[in-house]
Amino acid sequence: MQYRRLGSSGLQLSALSFGAWVTFGAQIGRDTARELIAAAWDHGINFFDNAEGYANGEAEWVMGEVIAELRLPRDGYCVSSKVFFGSVEEPGPTQKGLSRKHVTEACHDALRRLRVDHLDLYYCHRPDPDTPIEETVWAMDALIRQGKVLYWGTSEWPAGLIREAHKIARAQDLHAPSMEQPQYNLLHRDRVELEYAPLYAELGLGTTIWSPLASGLLTGKYGALSAHGDGKDGAERGRLEHADKDWLRRIAVGSADQRRIERVAAFGAVARELGVEQAPLAIAWCLRNPHVSSVILGASRSEQLLQNLQALELLEKVDEAGWQRVENAFA
């Protein structure tokens, strides 16, 4: 495993991490979750990502139970939570958002579910237009000073709001956000590569990126899926094809216009020519960005996880000409 600093902080995260989004508490059972976390740990992964909104908090319960059962040393791994969406089916006004009340109580709930006395990383899952940024910065600073959070950050915040949070923190001697968790993949790259570009040196921003496979589109499993297709050509069933994942399918496949589909097909051809699988190649491409602190992997089977971990090998295996062919597929 390769380890990278979280931006300008001293925290060393595994370049590949493991997250519970979509799967834990919903798509897979506890035994499978245990197998996945054990496999991740055995292969050097030291960062496990979660959020209050994943399966309405159930994902954190499962992860907490599994990590406790595996007896992972607390000083050897990092665990995260994210706050904004709430952890109940229909949250009331004080059960969601980034108010001091919800940020604080959501932290306490995550600590209980994850069975830890502090969160290594705590993210504001989205911007909250109904709460002043200053209030949220103060709330996060208080949790850090209480020892309940070590590093706080944002997820899918525009660069301007991240700058504002830093400005408030500097002016009042508060802890500023250390990291951002954005979507980043071969089909979705402008925010990480362009919008955030000045922030890496200016603010020391680290990134723990999600959806490196574009919700499965870059794996090649959904080759027949399109805005009009239904995948009935025998393509391997995956999370996009679960009946209760229509919202995910709409995001990933519904936005796949013809040009996007052609680019994914061209990427598949490049992977075949290089003699590698598409999934680890797409993940390795993300790792080539020096501003990516960690790539969060998701999996519903150990075989998937082990295949995705091959991305580290591809960093060395694929030469510059090969990476240029990958870029050309998306030109």
LOGU-982639 format. One line per field, with one value per residue (C-alpha): residue number from 0; residue in one letter; x, y, z negated. Coordinates in nm, 4 decimals, decimal comma, always signed. Example, Ala and Ser with C-alpha at 12.3 -4.5 7.8 and 13.67 -1.06 7.14 Angstrom:
BEGIN
k: [0 1]
r: [A S]
c1: [+1,2300 +1,3670]
c2: [-0,4500 -0,1060]
c3: [-0,7800 -0,7140]
***
This chain:
BEGIN
k: [0 1 2 3 4 5 6 7 8 9 10 11 12 13 14 15 16 17 18 19 20 21 22 23 24 25 26 27 28 29 30 31 32 33 34 35 36 37 38 39 40 41 42 43 44 45 46 47 48 49 50 51 52 53 54 55 56 57 58 59 60 61 62 63 64 65 66 67 68 69 70 71 72 73 74 75 76 77 78 79 80 81 82 83 84 85 86 87 88 89 90 91 92 93 94 95 96 97 98 99 100 101 102 103 104 105 106 107 108 109 110 111 112 113 114 115 116 117 118 119 120 121 122 123 124 125 126 127 128 129 130 131 132 133 134 135 136 137 138 139 140 141 142 143 144 145 146 147 148 149 150 151 152 153 154 155 156 157 158 159 160 161 162 163 164 165 166 167 168 169 170 171 172 173 174 175 176 177 178 179 180 181 182 183 184 185 186 187 188 189 190 191 192 193 194 195 196 197 198 199 200 201 202 203 204 205 206 207 208 209 210 211 212 213 214 215 216 217 218 219 220 221 222 223 224 225 226 227 228 229 230 231 232 233 234 235 236 237 238 239 240 241 242 243 244 245 246 247 248 249 250 251 252 253 254 255 256 257 258 259 260 261 262 263 264 265 266 267 268 269 270 271 272 273 274 275 276 277 278 279 280 281 282 283 284 285 286 287 288 289 290 291 292 293 294 295 296 297 298 299 300 301 302 303 304 305 306 307 308 309 310 311 312 313 314 315 316 317 318 319 320 321 322 323 324 325 326 327 328 329 330]
r: [M Q Y R R L G S S G L Q L S A L S F G A W V T F G A Q I G R D T A R E L I A A A W D H G I N F F D N A E G Y A N G E A E W V M G E V I A E L R L P R D G Y C V S S K V F F G S V E E P G P T Q K G L S R K H V T E A C H D A L R R L R V D H L D L Y Y C H R P D P D T P I E E T V W A M D A L I R Q G K V L Y W G T S E W P A G L I R E A H K I A R A Q D L H A P S M E Q P Q Y N L L H R D R V E L E Y A P L Y A E L G L G T T I W S P L A S G L L T G K Y G A L S A H G D G K D G A E R G R L E H A D K D W L R R I A V G S A D Q R R I E R V A A F G A V A R E L G V E Q A P L A I A W C L R N P H V S S V I L G A S R S E Q L L Q N L Q A L E L L E K V D E A G W Q R V E N A F A]
c1: [+0,0000 +0,1042 +0,0372 -0,0156 -0,0441 -0,3878 -0,3033 -0,0603 -0,1573 +0,0596 -0,2043 -0,0986 -0,3883 -0,3715 -0,3851 -0,6768 -0,9447 -1,2748 -1,6216 -1,9677 -2,1800 -2,4702 -2,3538 -2,3296 -2,6631 -2,8438 -2,7002 -2,4789 -2,5086 -2,2927 -2,0854 -1,9896 -1,9094 -1,6760 -1,5002 -1,4548 -1,3143 -1,0848 -0,9562 -0,9076 -0,7145 -0,5021 -0,3993 -0,2909 -0,6038 -0,6161 -0,9043 -1,2712 -1,5265 -1,8872 -2,1680 -2,4786 -2,6962 -2,5706 -2,8643 -2,9984 -2,7095 -2,7177 -2,3933 -2,2145 -2,3654 -2,2418 -1,8958 -1,8584 -1,9597 -1,7309 -1,4247 -1,4817 -1,5198 -1,2004 -1,0246 -0,8443 -0,6052 -0,7576 -0,4265 -0,3825 -0,6892 -0,8860 -1,2639 -1,4842 -1,8412 -2,0259 -2,3028 -2,5822 -2,8538 -2,9570 -2,9927 -3,3710 -3,6087 -3,7743 -3,5554 -3,7076 -3,5476 -3,3103 -3,2164 -3,0313 -2,8079 -2,5005 -2,6354 -2,4291 -2,7020 -2,7088 -2,3323 -2,2766 -2,5491 -2,4686 -2,1084 -2,2195 -2,4472 -2,1649 -1,9300 -2,1878 -2,2608 -1,8960 -1,7943 -1,5105 -1,4373 -1,3288 -1,3725 -1,0476 -1,2199 -1,5574 -1,7056 -1,9796 -2,1526 -2,2925 -2,3110 -2,6047 -2,7601 -2,9714 -2,6763 -2,4056 -2,0669 -1,9269 -2,1630 -2,0489 -1,6803 -1,7298 -1,9145 -1,6378 -1,3700 -1,5483 -1,5589 -1,1866 -1,1041 -1,3167 -1,1154 -1,4168 -1,2882 -0,9289 -0,9707 -1,2754 -1,3524 -1,6150 -1,7741 -1,8875 -1,8437 -1,7633 -1,4152 -1,5536 -1,7230 -1,4122 -1,2115 -1,4709 -1,4507 -1,0723 -1,0976 -1,3332 -1,1108 -0,7953 -0,9617 -1,0853 -0,8021 -1,0212 -0,9432 -0,9943 -1,1106 -0,8258 -0,9859 -1,2594 -1,4362 -1,5397 -1,6433 -1,3489 -1,3130 -1,2372 -1,5875 -1,6056 -1,2826 -1,3236 -1,3884 -1,0793 -0,8496 -0,9702 -1,1966 -0,9893 -0,6502 -0,5504 -0,6587 -0,3995 -0,1063 -0,3065 -0,4899 -0,3056 -0,6257 -0,6295 -0,8866 -1,0420 -1,2243 -1,5392 -1,6867 -1,3576 -1,5531 -1,8390 -2,0871 -1,9730 -1,9827 -1,6041 -1,5915 -1,7397 -2,0130 -2,2843 -2,1776 -2,5318 -2,6821 -2,7637 -3,0311 -3,2560 -3,0993 -3,1949 -2,8865 -3,0687 -2,7734 -2,6352 -2,4141 -2,3115 -2,5679 -2,4391 -2,5598 -2,7000 -2,9359 -3,0834 -3,4493 -3,3996 -3,1110 -3,3113 -3,1816 -2,8203 -2,8961 -3,0476 -2,7352 -2,4825 -2,6605 -2,9301 -2,6656 -2,4745 -2,5270 -2,3936 -2,0565 -2,0117 -2,0993 -1,8490 -1,5747 -1,6387 -1,6280 -1,2982 -1,1588 -1,2579 -1,0706 -0,7582 -0,7769 -0,8011 -0,5053 -0,3025 -0,4081 -0,5616 -0,9054 -1,0967 -1,1787 -0,8231 -0,7060 -0,9645 -0,8691 -0,4974 -0,5676 -0,7157 -0,4090 -0,1830 -0,3168 -0,0777 -0,3582 -0,5597 -0,4863 -0,6970 -0,9316 -1,2366 -1,3270 -1,6661 -1,7352 -2,0044 -1,7738 -1,4189 -1,3298 -1,4252 -1,2140 -0,9099 -0,9360 -0,9590 -0,6515 -0,4537 -0,4647 -0,1451 +0,0402 -0,0860 +0,0744 +0,4066 +0,2927 +0,1355 +0,3868 +0,3370 +0,2309 -0,0383 -0,1672 -0,1757 -0,3967 -0,6301 -0,6463 -0,7059 -1,0086 -1,1752 -1,0526]
c2: [+0,0000 +0,3570 +0,6263 +0,9949 +1,3042 +1,4582 +1,7865 +1,9870 +1,8034 +1,5378 +1,2645 +0,9718 +0,7982 +0,4906 +0,5972 +0,3576 +0,3680 +0,1882 +0,3410 +0,2248 +0,4318 +0,2396 -0,1031 -0,1229 -0,1623 -0,1859 -0,3940 -0,6320 -0,8144 -0,7927 -1,1026 -0,9635 -0,6284 -0,8084 -0,9859 -0,6586 -0,4616 -0,7506 -0,7736 -0,3967 -0,3938 -0,6930 -0,5052 -0,1902 +0,0245 +0,2451 +0,4815 +0,3799 +0,6336 +0,6685 +0,9207 +0,9749 +0,9506 +0,6153 +0,3749 +0,6206 +0,5533 +0,1749 +0,1801 +0,3288 +0,0712 -0,2126 -0,0645 +0,0024 -0,3514 -0,5098 -0,3026 -0,3797 -0,7505 -0,7525 -0,5719 -0,3304 -0,1138 +0,2324 +0,4033 +0,2111 +0,3198 +0,6351 +0,6553 +0,9343 +1,0531 +1,3231 +1,5543 +1,7281 +1,4920 +1,3503 +0,9874 +0,9448 +0,8863 +1,2282 +1,4553 +1,7554 +2,1005 +2,0318 +1,6828 +1,7904 +2,0693 +2,2339 +2,4220 +2,4027 +2,1815 +1,9240 +1,9220 +1,8513 +1,5933 +1,4145 +1,3837 +1,2258 +0,9853 +0,8859 +0,8236 +0,5914 +0,4046 +0,3674 +0,2705 +0,5234 +0,8160 +1,0460 +1,0825 +1,1149 +1,3015 +1,4798 +1,6323 +1,8821 +1,6639 +1,9564 +2,3365 +2,4548 +2,7764 +2,8056 +2,8195 +3,0892 +2,9389 +3,1064 +2,9030 +2,5785 +2,6698 +2,7448 +2,4146 +2,2142 +2,4005 +2,3221 +1,9508 +1,9529 +2,1325 +1,8774 +1,5934 +1,4476 +1,5306 +1,5488 +1,6970 +1,8520 +1,9192 +1,9597 +1,7510 +1,8961 +2,2555 +2,5213 +2,6694 +3,0074 +2,8657 +2,6684 +2,9914 +3,1696 +2,9013 +2,9391 +3,3166 +3,2956 +3,0415 +3,2483 +3,5692 +3,4103 +3,1649 +2,8606 +2,5276 +2,5508 +2,2672 +2,0352 +1,8371 +1,8149 +1,5010 +1,5568 +1,3240 +1,2624 +1,0269 +1,0238 +1,1529 +1,4109 +1,6024 +1,9800 +2,0590 +1,8762 +1,9808 +2,3350 +2,4824 +2,3612 +2,4070 +2,7241 +2,5779 +2,3013 +2,5370 +2,8317 +2,6410 +2,3089 +2,1330 +1,7530 +1,5457 +1,2069 +1,1430 +0,9366 +0,7527 +0,6843 +0,4437 +0,6860 +0,4643 +0,1641 +0,3110 +0,2896 -0,0791 -0,1934 -0,3930 -0,1606 -0,1410 -0,1856 +0,0565 +0,4001 +0,6572 +0,4172 +0,0765 -0,1730 -0,3931 -0,7103 -0,8276 -1,0404 -0,7725 -0,8569 -0,7338 -0,4612 -0,1921 +0,0174 -0,2682 -0,3125 -0,2177 +0,0194 +0,2020 +0,3809 +0,7168 +0,6019 +0,4683 +0,8022 +0,9863 +0,7582 +0,6189 +0,8756 +1,1391 +0,9147 +1,0943 +0,9403 +1,1137 +0,9955 +0,6380 +0,6527 +0,7705 +0,4849 +0,2386 +0,3872 +0,3544 -0,0116 -0,0642 +0,0985 -0,1226 -0,4341 -0,3234 -0,2673 -0,6075 -0,4728 -0,4504 -0,1246 -0,0720 -0,0709 +0,1324 +0,4030 +0,4055 +0,4218 +0,7232 +0,9012 +0,8136 +0,9819 +1,3183 +1,4341 +1,6336 +1,3181 +1,2133 +0,8968 +0,7243 +0,5807 +0,2364 +0,0746 -0,2956 -0,5514 -0,8536 -0,9263 -1,0116 -0,6605 -0,5036 -0,7179 -0,6345 -0,2624 -0,2817 -0,3756 -0,0059 +0,0449 -0,2006 -0,0268 +0,3000 +0,1341 -0,1075 +0,1439 +0,3726 +0,7338 +0,6319 +0,4135 +0,6937 +0,9240 +0,6701 +0,6771 +1,0568 +1,0430 +0,8189 +1,1067 +1,3912]
c3: [+0,0000 +0,0655 -0,1957 -0,1312 -0,3473 -0,3771 -0,2077 -0,4203 -0,7396 -0,8996 -0,8671 -0,6490 -0,4721 -0,2532 +0,1113 +0,1503 -0,1177 -0,1684 -0,1970 -0,3010 -0,0600 +0,1027 -0,0209 -0,4022 -0,5762 -0,2433 +0,0401 -0,1601 -0,4907 -0,7980 -0,7156 -0,3758 -0,5353 -0,7756 -0,4882 -0,3014 -0,5939 -0,6884 -0,3306 -0,3137 -0,6398 -0,5372 -0,2226 -0,4038 -0,3893 -0,6990 -0,6166 -0,6332 -0,5122 -0,6261 -0,6783 -0,8888 -0,5801 -0,4531 -0,5017 -0,7621 -0,9985 -0,9597 -0,7577 -1,0588 -1,2960 -1,0717 -1,0257 -1,3974 -1,4909 -1,2335 -1,3256 -1,6933 -1,6190 -1,4111 -1,6968 -1,4699 -1,6742 -1,7148 -1,6538 -1,3279 -1,1330 -1,0543 -1,0352 -0,9064 -0,9170 -0,7277 -0,8450 -0,6547 -0,5285 -0,8653 -0,9693 -0,9703 -0,6812 -0,6948 -0,9089 -1,0811 -1,0654 -1,3569 -1,2341 -0,9229 -0,7915 -0,9394 -1,2399 -1,5578 -1,7059 -1,4269 -1,3664 -1,7358 -1,7851 -1,4588 -1,5755 -1,9029 -1,7135 -1,4776 -1,7692 -1,9223 -1,6010 -1,5020 -1,8580 -1,8822 -2,1110 -1,8291 -1,4535 -1,2621 -0,9805 -0,9901 -0,6753 -0,6011 -0,3416 -0,1400 -0,1841 -0,3944 -0,2609 -0,5777 -0,8200 -0,8312 -0,7493 -1,0606 -1,2801 -1,1191 -1,1523 -1,5215 -1,5725 -1,4071 -1,5998 -1,9272 -1,8461 -1,7686 -2,0930 -2,2807 -2,1260 -1,9444 -1,5946 -1,4702 -1,1197 -0,9589 -0,5991 -0,3309 -0,0573 +0,2738 +0,1596 +0,4204 +0,3941 +0,2888 -0,0217 -0,1182 -0,0964 -0,3076 -0,5776 -0,5857 -0,6030 -0,9022 -1,0758 -1,0277 -1,1445 -1,4684 -1,5360 -1,4708 -1,3100 -0,9334 -0,7056 -0,6061 -0,3255 -0,0627 +0,0590 +0,4216 +0,6989 +0,9311 +1,2265 +1,5970 +1,6689 +1,3905 +1,3389 +1,3750 +1,0082 +0,8817 +1,1662 +1,2360 +0,9670 +0,6722 +0,8440 +0,6516 +0,3167 +0,2932 +0,2437 +0,1068 -0,1685 -0,1848 -0,0801 -0,0717 +0,1177 +0,0480 +0,3722 +0,4305 +0,7307 +0,9152 +1,1389 +1,2127 +1,0268 +1,2309 +1,5815 +1,6172 +1,5224 +1,8519 +1,6741 +1,7988 +2,1591 +2,2849 +2,0379 +2,1692 +2,1241 +2,3188 +2,2476 +1,9821 +1,9646 +2,0758 +2,2853 +2,0027 +1,8520 +1,4972 +1,2467 +1,0203 +0,7913 +1,0751 +1,1597 +0,8130 +0,8069 +0,5149 +0,6820 +0,9526 +0,8245 +0,8713 +1,2150 +1,3143 +1,2003 +1,3674 +1,6706 +1,7304 +1,7944 +2,0358 +2,3654 +2,6850 +2,6639 +2,3065 +2,4051 +2,6902 +2,4550 +2,2130 +2,5046 +2,6230 +2,2709 +2,2689 +2,5933 +2,4485 +2,1385 +2,3558 +2,5643 +2,2479 +2,1162 +1,7940 +1,6362 +1,6741 +1,3048 +1,1642 +1,4648 +1,3936 +1,0246 +1,1057 +1,3282 +1,0252 +0,8189 +1,0734 +0,9598 +0,6834 +0,5202 +0,4509 +0,0933 +0,1064 +0,3508 +0,1742 +0,3052 +0,2751 +0,3209 +0,2543 +0,2908 +0,1829 +0,5429 +0,6504 +0,3804 +0,4578 +0,8269 +0,7527 +0,5300 +0,8421 +0,9280 +0,7290 +0,9519 +1,2653 +1,1586 +1,2372 +1,5076 +1,7459 +1,9150 +2,0192 +2,3689 +2,2163 +1,9968 +2,2980 +2,4757 +2,1774 +2,1984 +2,5733 +2,5182 +2,3343 +2,5530]
***
